[in-house]
Amino acid sequence: MQISLDWRDRVLRPLLSNAIPAPLHRDTTSIVLLGGDVDKAQSYIFESSGLPDVRGASRLLSTLNGERYFRKEPLPNVEGVDGLLVKYLGLDPDQDVLYLGGGSILALMPDVATAEAFKDVLIRAYPSATGVATITVEMMECRVCDIADKKIFPEKIQALQAKIRRAKNAVQWVPFYERLPFMQTCVACQVRPAEAVDPSLPNEPKYYCHLCLEKRRIGRERRFWNSVLFPEVRAANAADLGQIGAFSNNDIALLYADGDGFGKYVFSATSPGEFKNRSENIRRNIWDTLYDALKDLPPRKPKSPSPAQNEKIWPYEIITVGGDDVLMILPATEVFTVTQRLLNGMQARSGALTLSIGITIGRASTPIRVLYEIARMALKTAKRRRFETQSQESFMDFHDITREGLPAVSLSHHRQHQYRYKRAQGGDGLLLTGRPYALADFEKLMGSITTLGASSTSQTRRARTGFPLSQLHALSDSLGTGFESSQLYYLYQRSRFNNAQVEQLERLEAYWGVSLNTLEQGADVTWPWLRMDDVREVQYYTPLRDLILLYDLTGGSNGDTNQA
C-alpha cells in the first residue's frame, strides 16, 4: 500500500504547493480524492455524564483524529490517522494531506486500489480503539489536471463532501453489545453490560463496562486540552463538575462555539494549496482566540479538594477543539466574559469569518449531556437569527435551565409560549427577551452589567451590586403586566431612586440608545421596550429580563472567584 516516493515528489507535493507546475495542468492520469468524517462524535463524547468519562472519550477521539497537539503523548495501543498515514502510505500528516483534524480527513491517493485499502484501514481503526465510534469514508476518482484546475477542483471536493453527507444519512453499521435481562448495566453509559469495578475506586460498589473503564482511566491519567493550551502552567484537571461549580455558587455553564460559514470558505478554495492555507489559518485563529479568551483564568485552589489533590486545578474544562468547533465547561460567573472575548477575538482575526455561540447554564449536578443538548439548541437559534437578518456579525444565545426551566421541544418553542404575548390593546406582539443577541447588542448587555456594578469581585454581593436586586426583579416582573403599564412602573420606580442609582440607570439606558430626558420634548420613547424591525413581524422586545438574569448570575459569585 506504500505510496512511491516518485509519485509523492512528482505529483502529490507539487499539487499541494502554492504554485502548481504547468505539466500537471496537462496530466490526464488518474488520481483519487479520499475524504472521511467521524460519525456522531459528540454523541460518543457525551455518552456518559461523568467528567472523567467525557474527558477520556474526547482525548481518545482526538488521538484517533490525529490532532497535532497530542502527537507527542500517544495513547498505548491507539494509532491515530496521523500514524496510519505514515505506517501504511509513508505520508507526512501535515505536509502530504489536504486536511486532517476535527474528525475529518481529505487526502489525495495515486489510484483506486490504494484508496480502497486505506479506506478499509480507517473504517477499522475507530471501532477497534473505541468499541463504539465509527467513521464514514468515501472517495472520488478524477484526473490530475482536474485537481490542478481552479474551476474543477472546488467542484470535485464539494461533490465528495456531498457524497460523504449522503453516506452518513444512510443506514449505517454500528457496533452492538448484547445485554441480557439478568445482566447488570454499566453505571456510566447505561447501555452496555457491566463488567468490573473501577480499580481507582475499589470501595465504591459501582460496575462499569470495559469501554467506560478505559475512558475513565484515560480521563484521569492523561493531559488534556487545558494543559496543551497552556503548557507552561502546572495544574490538575477538576475531579468533577462540582469542583468547577464551586467557583460559581455551584452554577456551571457549557459553551458551544461553531464557525459561521467556515466550511463554505474553505471548500471554495480554487487550489489544494489554498485549501490547506485556509484550513490552517482557521485552526490557528481559533487556537489563538481561545488562548486569549482563557489566559486570565489561572488555576485555583479547589474549594472541595479530593483526598488525592494537593495542587491547584483548572477552573474550566475544554472538552474539545476540532475543526471550527469549541466545547468547554466553565463557572457560570465567567462564561459571558469568555464569550465576549471569543466573539471579539475571532472577528478581529478573521474579519468576515465569525463565530456563533450557544450557552447552557445549570447546576453542577446537571448531566453534561443535558447541558450539551440545550447549548446545541441555543447555537442553532443564534445561527438562525444570523441567517434571517443576513448579518455579518457574530451571534450568541443562552439559556439558564435553573431559572428558566427545561425546554420541552426547542428554545424557539419554549420562548414562543413563555416570553411572547400580544398587547392588551391589540397591535404589535411583545417579546420578553432579546435573545439571540448580535455581538453589538451583547456588548451593550455586558456594558450594562458593568454599569450596574456586577463586575467587581472584591466586596460582598450587597455592597458589590450598588443597586437593589429586589428592585431589579420588581422591574422584571412588571414587564409581564403589559406594554404601557410596565413603562409607567419603570418611570415611577426610577423617580424614587436616589441620585447615584438614577445615574446608573441613565448610563444603562445610554447603552441602548435611550434618553428618557427627551420625554419632555414629546419623543416617542418606549423603554424598557425596544422596537424590533429585523424579523418577519414588527414587534417590541425588552433586554431588561436578560440583563437582570445575567446581572444576578454574575453578581452572585463569591468574593474570591478570581483569586489564584
C-alpha positions in Angstrom: 0.0 0.0 0.0 3.0 2.3 0.4 2.9 5.3 -2.0 6.0 5.6 -4.1 8.4 8.4 -3.3 8.5 9.3 -7.0 4.7 9.9 -7.1 4.8 11.8 -3.9 7.6 14.1 -5.0 6.5 14.4 -8.7 2.7 14.7 -8.3 1.4 15.0 -4.7 3.6 17.7 -3.2 3.6 19.9 -6.3 -0.2 19.7 -6.3 -0.3 20.8 -2.7 2.1 23.7 -3.2 1.0 27.3 -3.8 2.3 27.2 -7.4 1.3 24.1 -9.3 3.8 23.3 -12.1 2.5 23.6 -15.7 3.0 19.9 -16.7 0.4 18.9 -14.0 -2.2 21.0 -15.7 -2.0 18.7 -18.7 -1.6 15.4 -16.8 -4.6 13.2 -17.5 -3.5 10.3 -15.4 -5.9 9.0 -12.7 -5.8 10.3 -9.1 -8.3 9.7 -6.2 -9.7 12.2 -3.7 -10.4 10.4 -0.4 -12.4 12.0 2.4 -13.6 10.9 5.8 -15.6 12.2 8.7 -16.3 10.7 12.2 -19.9 9.8 12.8 -21.7 11.5 15.7 -18.6 12.4 17.5 -20.4 14.4 20.2 -22.7 11.5 20.9 -19.7 9.4 21.7 -18.1 12.0 23.9 -21.3 12.7 25.9 -22.3 9.1 26.1 -21.5 9.2 29.8 -22.1 12.1 32.2 -19.1 11.8 34.4 -16.4 14.4 33.8 -13.5 11.9 33.6 -15.6 9.8 31.1 -16.2 12.8 28.9 -12.5 13.9 29.1 -11.3 10.4 28.3 -13.6 9.9 25.4 -12.6 13.3 23.9 -8.9 12.5 24.5 -9.2 9.1 22.8 -11.1 10.6 19.8 -8.6 13.4 19.5 -5.8 10.9 19.3 -7.6 8.9 16.7 -8.3 12.0 14.7 -4.6 12.7 14.5 -4.8 16.1 16.4 -1.2 17.5 16.3 -1.4 18.7 19.9 -1.4 15.2 21.3 1.1 13.5 19.0 3.9 13.8 21.5 1.9 11.9 24.1 0.3 9.0 22.2 -2.1 6.6 23.9 -0.9 3.0 24.3 -2.3 0.6 21.6 -4.1 3.5 19.8 -2.9 4.5 16.3 -4.3 7.8 15.1 -4.9 8.7 11.5 -1.6 10.6 11.5 0.2 7.4 12.4 -1.7 5.3 9.9 -0.8 7.7 7.1 2.9 7.2 8.0 2.6 3.5 8.6 0.6 2.4 5.5 1.3 5.2 3.0 4.5 6.8 4.0 2.9 10.3 4.0 3.6 13.2 6.3 0.3 14.0 8.1 1.0 17.7 8.0 2.7 18.1 4.6 1.1 15.5 2.4 -2.7 15.7 3.1 -5.2 18.4 2.2 -6.7 18.4 5.7 -6.5 16.4 8.9 -8.2 17.4 12.2 -11.5 17.8 13.9 -12.5 14.2 13.0 -12.1 14.8 9.2 -9.5 13.9 6.6 -9.1 14.9 3.0 -6.2 13.4 1.0 -5.0 12.5 -2.5 -4.3 8.9 -3.4 -2.4 7.6 -6.5 -5.0 5.0 -7.5 -8.3 3.3 -6.6 -6.6 0.3 -5.1 -4.5 2.3 -2.6 -7.6 4.4 -1.7 -9.7 1.3 -1.1 -7.1 -0.3 1.1 -6.6 2.9 3.2 -10.3 3.4 3.4 -10.6 -0.1 5.0 -7.8 0.8 7.4 -9.6 3.9 8.6 -13.0 2.2 8.9 -11.5 -0.4 11.1 -9.4 1.9 13.3 -12.2 3.8 15.1 -14.3 0.9 16.4 -11.2 -1.0 17.1 -9.9 1.7 19.5 -13.2 3.0 20.9 -15.6 0.0 20.6 -18.3 2.4 19.6 -17.2 5.3 17.3 -17.2 4.9 13.5 -16.1 7.0 10.5 -17.6 7.4 7.1 -15.1 7.3 4.3 -15.8 8.0 0.6 -13.6 8.5 -2.5 -13.9 10.0 -5.9 -11.7 9.2 -8.9 -10.6 12.1 -11.2 -7.6 13.3 -13.2 -4.5 15.1 -12.0 -5.4 18.0 -14.3 -8.8 18.3 -12.6 -7.1 18.8 -9.2 -4.8 21.5 -10.8 -7.7 23.3 -12.5 -9.0 26.3 -10.5 -12.6 25.7 -11.6 -12.8 22.0 -11.4 -11.0 21.5 -8.1 -13.7 23.2 -5.9 -16.4 21.3 -7.7 -14.7 18.0 -7.0 -14.1 18.5 -3.3 -17.7 19.8 -2.9 -19.0 16.8 -4.7 -17.0 14.5 -2.5 -18.4 16.2 0.6 -21.9 15.8 -0.7 -21.2 12.1 -1.2 -20.0 11.8 2.4 -23.1 13.5 3.7 -25.4 11.1 1.7 -23.5 8.1 3.1 -23.7 9.5 6.7 -27.5 9.9 6.3 -27.9 6.3 5.0 -28.4 3.3 7.3 -25.0 2.6 8.9 -23.5 -0.3 10.7 -22.7 0.5 14.4 -21.1 -1.8 17.0 -23.7 -3.7 19.1 -23.3 -5.1 22.6 -25.9 -7.6 23.8 -27.2 -7.1 27.3 -29.4 -9.9 28.6 -32.1 -9.1 31.1 -30.2 -10.6 34.0 -27.1 -8.6 33.3 -26.2 -5.5 35.3 -26.0 -2.3 33.3 -22.9 -0.1 33.2 -23.5 2.8 35.6 -21.8 5.3 33.2 -23.2 4.6 29.8 -26.4 2.8 30.9 -26.3 0.8 27.7 -23.7 -2.0 27.8 -23.4 -4.8 30.3 -21.2 -4.0 33.4 -18.0 -6.0 33.8 -15.9 -4.7 36.7 -15.4 -2.1 39.4 -13.3 0.9 38.7 -9.9 0.0 40.1 -9.3 3.6 41.2 -12.5 3.4 43.4 -12.3 -0.1 44.9 -14.6 0.8 47.8 -17.4 2.0 45.6 -19.8 -0.8 44.5 -20.2 0.6 41.0 -19.8 -1.6 38.0 -18.7 -0.3 34.6 -18.3 -1.8 31.1 -14.8 -2.2 29.7 -15.2 0.7 27.3 -16.2 3.2 30.0 -13.5 1.9 32.3 -10.9 2.7 29.6 -12.4 6.2 29.0 -12.3 6.9 32.8 -8.7 5.7 33.0 -7.6 8.0 30.2 -9.6 10.9 31.6 -7.8 10.6 34.9 -4.2 9.9 33.8 -3.7 11.9 30.6 -3.0 15.6 30.0 -5.9 17.3 28.3 -6.7 20.4 26.2 -6.2 22.8 29.2 -2.6 21.7 29.7 -1.9 21.7 25.9 -3.2 25.3 25.5 -1.0 26.4 28.4 1.9 24.0 28.5 3.9 26.2 30.9 1.3 26.1 33.6 1.2 23.2 36.0 -2.2 22.3 37.3 -4.6 19.3 37.7 -7.9 18.8 36.0 -11.1 19.1 38.0 -12.2 15.8 39.5 -15.8 16.5 38.7 -18.3 19.2 37.7 -18.8 20.1 41.4 -15.2 21.4 41.7 -15.8 23.8 38.7 -19.2 24.8 40.0 -17.7 25.6 43.4 -16.1 28.7 41.9 -19.6 30.0 41.0 -22.1 29.1 43.7 -22.5 25.6 42.2 -23.6 27.1 38.8 -21.7 25.9 35.7 -22.1 26.7 32.0 -21.4 24.7 28.9 -20.3 26.8 26.0 -20.6 25.6 22.4 -18.9 27.7 19.7 -19.1 27.0 16.0 -17.8 28.9 13.0 -20.2 30.7 10.6 -19.6 29.6 7.0 -16.1 28.3 7.7 -16.8 25.2 5.6 -18.0 27.2 2.6 -15.0 29.4 2.9 -12.5 26.5 2.9 -14.3 24.5 0.2 -14.5 27.4 -2.2 -10.7 27.4 -2.4 -9.5 27.1 -6.0 -6.4 25.0 -5.4 -5.1 22.4 -3.0 -2.5 24.8 -1.7 -5.1 27.5 -1.0 -7.3 24.9 0.7 -4.5 23.9 3.1 -3.7 27.5 3.8 -7.3 28.5 4.6 -7.7 25.4 6.8 -4.5 26.2 8.7 -5.5 29.9 9.1 -8.8 28.9 10.7 -7.1 26.4 13.0 -4.5 28.9 14.1 -7.1 31.7 14.6 -9.4 29.6 16.7 -6.4 28.4 18.8 -5.1 31.9 19.4 -8.5 33.3 20.1 -9.1 30.5 22.7 -5.8 31.3 24.3 -6.6 35.0 24.7 -10.1 34.3 26.0 -8.8 32.0 28.8 -5.4 33.4 29.7 -6.9 35.4 32.6 -8.4 32.4 34.2 -5.4 30.8 36.0 -5.5 27.6 38.1 -7.0 28.0 41.5 -7.1 26.0 44.8 -10.1 23.7 44.8 -12.8 24.6 47.3 -13.7 21.0 47.8 -10.4 19.0 47.1 -10.5 15.3 46.7 -8.1 13.3 49.0 -5.6 12.9 46.2 -5.5 16.6 45.2 -2.7 18.7 46.6 -2.3 21.2 43.8 -4.3 23.9 42.0 -6.9 22.9 39.4 -8.1 24.4 36.2 -11.3 26.3 36.8 -12.7 25.2 33.5 -12.6 22.2 31.2 -12.0 22.4 27.5 -13.9 19.3 26.2 -12.9 19.5 22.5 -11.3 21.8 20.0 -11.7 20.5 16.5 -12.3 22.0 13.0 -14.3 25.1 13.8 -15.9 23.8 17.0 -15.1 24.6 20.6 -16.8 22.9 23.6 -16.0 23.8 27.1 -17.4 23.9 30.7 -16.8 27.0 32.9 -18.0 28.5 36.1 -21.2 30.4 35.2 -19.8 33.7 36.5 -17.0 33.5 33.9 -18.8 32.3 30.8 -20.1 35.6 29.5 -16.7 37.3 29.7 -15.1 34.4 27.9 -17.9 34.5 25.3 -17.3 38.2 24.7 -13.5 37.6 24.2 -14.1 34.7 21.9 -16.5 36.6 19.6 -14.4 39.8 19.5 -11.2 37.8 19.1 -12.3 35.7 16.2 -13.9 38.7 14.4 -10.7 40.7 14.9 -8.6 37.9 13.5 -10.8 36.6 10.7 -12.8 39.6 9.6 -15.9 38.3 7.8 -15.5 34.9 9.4 -17.3 34.9 12.7 -18.4 32.5 15.5 -21.8 31.7 16.8 -22.1 30.6 20.4 -24.7 28.7 22.4 -24.6 28.5 26.2 -26.4 26.5 28.8 -26.3 27.4 32.5 -27.3 24.9 35.2 -26.3 23.4 38.5 -23.2 21.3 38.8 -25.4 18.2 39.3 -27.0 18.6 35.9 -26.0 15.8 33.5 -23.4 17.0 30.9 -25.5 15.5 28.1 -28.5 17.7 29.1 -26.2 20.8 29.1 -24.8 19.9 25.7 -28.2 19.3 24.1 -29.6 22.7 25.2 -26.4 24.5 24.2 -26.8 22.9 20.8 -30.3 24.3 20.6 -29.0 27.8 21.6 -26.3 27.6 19.0 -29.0 26.8 16.3 -31.1 29.7 17.3 -28.1 32.0 17.2 -27.2 30.8 13.7 -30.8 31.0 12.5 -31.1 34.7 13.7 -27.9 35.5 11.8 -29.3 33.9 8.7 -32.7 35.6 9.0 -31.1 39.0 9.5 -28.4 38.5 6.8 -26.0 39.9 9.3 -22.2 39.7 9.1 -21.9 39.8 12.9 -21.3 37.1 15.4 -24.4 36.0 17.4 -24.8 34.3 20.7 -27.7 32.8 22.7 -28.0 31.4 26.2 -30.5 29.5 28.4 -30.5 29.0 32.2 -32.3 25.8 33.0 -32.3 26.5 36.7 -34.1 29.9 36.4 -36.0 29.3 33.1 -36.7 25.6 33.1 -36.1 22.8 30.6 -37.4 23.4 27.1 -39.8 20.7 26.1 -39.3 20.9 22.3 -36.8 23.6 21.4 -35.7 27.0 22.6 -37.8 28.7 20.0 -40.9 26.8 21.1 -40.2 27.5 24.7 -39.8 31.2 24.2 -42.9 31.3 21.9 -45.0 30.1 24.9 -43.1 31.6 27.8 -41.9 35.0 26.6 -44.2 36.2 23.9 -47.7 37.7 24.1 -49.9 40.3 22.5 -50.6 43.8 23.8 -53.9 44.1 25.5 -55.0 46.8 23.1 -54.0 44.6 20.1 -51.3 45.5 17.6 -47.7 44.5 17.9 -46.5 41.5 19.8 -44.3 41.7 22.8 -41.2 39.6 23.4 -39.8 39.4 26.9 -36.3 38.6 25.7 -33.8 39.9 23.2 -32.1 36.6 22.6 -30.3 35.6 20.4 -28.0 38.7 20.5 -25.7 40.0 17.8 -22.3 40.9 19.1 -23.0 44.6 19.2 -26.1 44.1 21.4 -24.3 41.5 23.6 -21.7 44.2 24.2 -24.4 46.5 25.3 -25.7 43.8 27.7 -22.2 43.3 29.2 -21.7 47.1 29.4 -25.0 47.4 31.2 -23.9 44.8 33.8 -20.7 46.7 34.4 -22.7 49.9 34.8 -24.8 48.3 37.5 -21.7 47.2 39.3 -21.7 43.4 39.0 -18.2 43.2 37.6 -16.4 43.9 40.9 -15.4 40.9 42.9 -13.7 42.4 45.9 -16.8 43.1 48.1 -19.8 41.2 49.3 -22.9 40.8 47.0 -24.9 43.5 48.7 -22.2 46.1 48.6 -21.0 45.0 45.2 -24.2 45.5 43.3 -24.8 49.1 44.4 -28.3 48.6 43.1 -31.1 46.9 45.0 -31.5 43.4 43.5 -35.1 43.3 44.7 -35.9 46.4 42.7 -34.4 44.9 39.6 -36.6 41.9 40.0 -39.6 44.1 40.6 -38.9 45.9 37.3 -38.5 42.5 35.6 -41.9 41.3 37.0 -43.6 44.4 35.8 -42.8 43.6 32.2 -45.5 40.9 32.3 -48.2 43.3 33.2 -48.3 44.9 29.8 -46.7 47.4 27.4 -47.9 50.7 28.9 -48.2 49.7 32.5 -44.6 48.4 32.6 -43.3 51.7 31.2 -45.2 53.7 33.8 -43.9 51.4 36.6 -40.3 51.8 35.4 -40.7 55.6 35.3 -42.4 55.6 38.7 -39.7 53.5 40.3 -37.0 55.5 38.6 -38.3 58.7 40.2 -38.0 57.1 43.7 -34.3 56.0 43.4 -31.5 58.1 44.8 -29.2 60.2 42.6 -26.5 57.6 42.4 -29.0 54.9 41.3 -30.6 57.2 38.7 -27.1 57.9 37.3 -26.6 54.1 36.9 -29.9 53.8 35.1 -29.1 56.7 32.8 -25.8 55.1 31.8 -27.6 51.8 31.3 -30.2 53.5 29.1 -27.5 55.2 27.1 -26.0 51.8 26.2 -29.3 51.1 24.4 -29.6 54.5 22.8 -32.3 55.7 25.1 -32.6 59.1 26.8 -35.7 59.5 29.0 -35.0 63.2 29.2 -36.4 63.6 25.7 -39.9 62.6 27.0 -40.4 66.2 27.9 -39.9 67.2 24.3 -42.6 64.6 23.2 -40.2 62.0 21.9 -41.6 58.5 21.3 -39.6 56.6 24.0 -40.8 53.1 24.8 -38.1 52.0 27.2 -37.8 49.3 28.7 -39.2 48.1 25.3 -37.3 48.4 22.0 -38.7 48.1 18.6 -37.5 45.0 16.6 -37.7 45.6 12.9 -35.4 42.8 11.7 -37.7 39.8 11.9 -40.8 38.7 10.0 -43.3 40.7 12.0 -42.6 44.0 13.7 -42.7 43.7 17.5 -41.3 45.1 20.7 -38.8 43.3 22.8 -37.0 44.1 26.1 -33.5 43.2 27.1 -34.2 44.0 30.7 -35.0 40.4 31.8 -31.9 39.1 30.1 -29.9 41.8 31.7 -31.2 41.1 35.2 -30.7 37.3 34.7 -27.0 37.9 33.8 -26.6 40.6 36.5 -28.0 38.2 39.2 -25.8 35.4 37.9 -22.6 37.5 37.6 -23.2 39.3 40.8 -23.8 36.1 42.7 -20.2 34.9 42.7 -18.1 34.6 45.8 -15.7 37.2 46.7 -12.6 35.1 45.9 -13.8 33.9 42.5 -10.9 35.3 40.6 -8.2 34.6 43.1 -5.5 32.2 42.1 
